[in-house]
Amino acid sequence: MSMARLSTEDSDRESKRSKKGNSSVLGFSDEGKIGTIQPHDDALVVTLRIGGFDVKRVLVDQGSVVEVMYPDLYKRLNLKPDDLMVYDSPLVSFEGKTATPKGQIKLPIQTKSEVVEVDFIMVNAYSPYTAIVAKP
């Protein structure tokens, strides 16, 4: 899936909406949809700036109730085990398996010029993604 840029007209429209208090929408131009079947149900996988680093293979899952980080990313961000805060509620994976979190950590996510503090739950499990966010 290729990412498409919002046109200048779309960006201006989104900026005006944001100023009015409506939330921004991540979208694709008609040009960016060329070669795809619409409507689609493909996973949205993006690169986000997390903790000051560009992180690839972040799954956007608007059905998720928590933001999840996996051990490989945790290590690459040079975070230590004692950086984690306690988080003791079990999580249920996509496959219906229960996972016990290792802890929780608050990190900044940057999308465009906006920086948001996000509580990530660190789970010691394999995933093809580096992290899962509810929405960027």
FENSUL-V75217 format. One record per helix or strand of 2 or more residues. SS is the DSSP state (hx for helix, st for strand). FROM is the first residue (numbers start at 1). LEN is the number of residues. If there is no record, write none. Layout:
ss=SS from=FROM len=LEN
ss=SS from=FROM len=LEN
This chain:
ss=hx from=8 len=12
ss=hx from=31 len=3
ss=st from=44 len=7
ss=st from=53 len=8
ss=st from=67 len=4
ss=hx from=71 len=6
ss=hx from=81 len=3
ss=st from=91 len=2
ss=st from=98 len=2
ss=st from=101 len=11
ss=st from=114 len=10
ss=st from=131 len=3
